[in-house]
Amino acid sequence: MIEPYLLEELVAFSQTGTLAKTAQQLHVTQPTVTRGMQKLEDDLGVQLFNRQPNRITLTATGRHAAELATRLMAQHQAFSTQVQAFDHAQRVLTITATLPGPLLLARQIAQHTDQALSVTTTFSSSDQATDLLTTHQATLVLTQRELQTPTLESRYLGREKLAVNLDQFMYQANQTTVTFAELRGMSFLVLQDIGSWREVIQREIPQAKFLYQTQPSAFRGITTYSDFPYFSTNLSRFDPHVVTPTDHRVCRPIRDAVAQMPIYASYLKTDRQRVTPVLAALRAHWPDD
């Protein structure tokens, strides 16, 4: 069996091109690399290197071996990562989402359950959901798309509904609901990380300007001391740092169909029993309004 460190040395040499740089990259001495190169040739029974005075290069066989070694090392890393992820998944139920609102609710659930839950702080795309579940990087993915495959299934949780917070003296604020078209041309203060909602508001509101803020603290400060409209959803109440409308603001639901997103919890069928209590808690606390 070829020792993994020998493949690592071969790959490093193919990347750096010299023994000195290979040794430097691997934090070993140059004689160590030289001995490793010779041992790899002896173990394989082939010539991998052309040796000339003051220079060593890969043969055609050496280049081919380096390509194969690169793939093997990547597979080895993937193997280790997936085994570790599976082990972690057996002990901790990890939840991620494609939208911020469902994660807010999930964090609330995590604080009031005896089950070991880990709620991620970053969003995933819907296209990543299957890979996250099958590689055990996530146990539950909360997304606006339903997944049904031979190994995956989804449960409907509820709808996330978009609203806009307006200055009370704007004429739109006198209505019980508004449409995207009625928000034409306005400037909105928006958090940078709002998942799929970003595409919706940019597509649906004509001639609008969006002032994106990367820091929640800056977003809260500006909304508190300015009249810029901003968005919230029926799940925003679960954010302990949410900006609540002040005396001069009103919250108005957006009645367009695309302002409501169905949210599904997707998981491996083999995890059904583990996730059922969490799904029940999410469904029970999901707001109806």
Disulfide bonds with the S-S distance in Angstrom:
none
